[in-house]
């Protein structure tokens, strides 16, 4: 009988895991191609269907949302990276085919799709949800984020809903394999945030004893690295840095016109925003109007997700190749620049420096020497980037880096924590304090 459900609601991907009383963990994923998808893309697609003289709005989540979007195209609404909205006070909802959806509505719908498509009747009554140490956004409101989480998940009737720091869950998962006491640093490099947790573990006959030393986080991660590629490579092709004529003067187009490209979740909403209307007003004044027209076509033709896929694929390839060719059809057939890993690492240098400073601050605050850390467990898709691994290796030595199950270690850890008798020791109150 399952005892707990662990849910890692990620910016890019999400994962559901079931913990059973015997200590086993199983993926509660979506059946696909004869197997189970352990991770699901954090995305929703909405479209309209007409039947029996009435129109109904349909929705899908994960890879099915992507497939439906590619089928429906501009006749659909596609949302991704929804987690980036949770702590944003400015986000009060979005209108989709005449209905307004709050963040809680979107979370509710996404989670409901995952549960129903998993096709299992044995849903436990305890839900353990991961949360970042720091939420993404310059004006992020942690209290608002936790209130939205609680409202969204409370609709499912769980007897108990507990929140755990995501890197703590990853640490708990890794610690199951420990044979002796160890001080572990977990680096969770995701899509929206980078989080660190320092934990002391000691295997004992009665179970695993753990002590949390400290946590730190920053709202810089994989999505920011994506934006560096967009900023330097793609946006100049779409008008960034171009000029326009105003009152007899030649001025640079306002950088704010391109701000929706900074976050994938914001680009999902740009087609129905005031920003697109403002952008169109610059076309008659622009020195290179064809670039702005290309940008408008890209947005109105719902090319945001294909662009996202092209950029993230370029980032992935740069983790294995020293140079790549970047192509995206909507930017024109003559657009095929070569990008080197060295260039990319230069673009993200400031981001890496801020991540490094966050890690150093954690060690300094808790007076932990680098050689006192026995192992560094890396998780999250962004941890595959060579510059990230090099950052960690410089501080602790490459021999201390441990990896494994980078995409599901948090969800597995959440489920395992949910099966423990001392759940309060691991949980975090809505205000961010330990329970």
RAQUIVEN-V282699 format. One line per field, one symbol per residue. ss: DSSP state (H for helix, E for strand, L for the rest). burial: # if it has 24 or more other C-alpha atoms within 12 Angstrom, else .. A space follows every 50 residues. Layout:
ss: ???
burial: ???
This chain:
ss: LEEEEEEELLLLEEEEEEEELLLLEEELLEEELLEEELLEELEEEEEEEE ELLEEEEEEEEHHHHHHHHHHHHHHLEEEELHHHHLLELLLLLEEELLEE ELHHHHHHHHHHHHHHHHLLLLLLLEEEEEELLLLLLLLELHHHHHHHHH HHHHLLLLLEEEEEEHHHHHHHHHHLLLLLLEEEEEEEELLLLEEEEEEE EEEELLEEEEEEEEEEEELLLHHHHHHHHHHHHHHHHHLLLLEEEELLEE EELLHHHHHHHLLHHHHHHHHHLHHHHHHHHLHHHELLHHHHHHHHHHHH LLLHHHHHHHHHHHHHHLLLLLEEELLLHHHLLLLLLEEEHHHHHHHLHH HHHHHHHHHHHHHHHLLLLHHHLLEEEEELHHHHLHHHHHHHHHHHLHHH EELLLLLLHHHHHHHHHHLLLLHHHLLELLLLLEL
burial: .###################....######......############.. .......#############..##.#############..#..#.#.... .##############.##....###############..###.###.### ####......################.#...################### ##.....#####################################...... ..#...##.#############..##..##.##.#####.######.### ################.##....#.###.##.......###..##.##.. ##..##.###.##....#.#..#################.##..##...# ###.################..#.####.#.#...
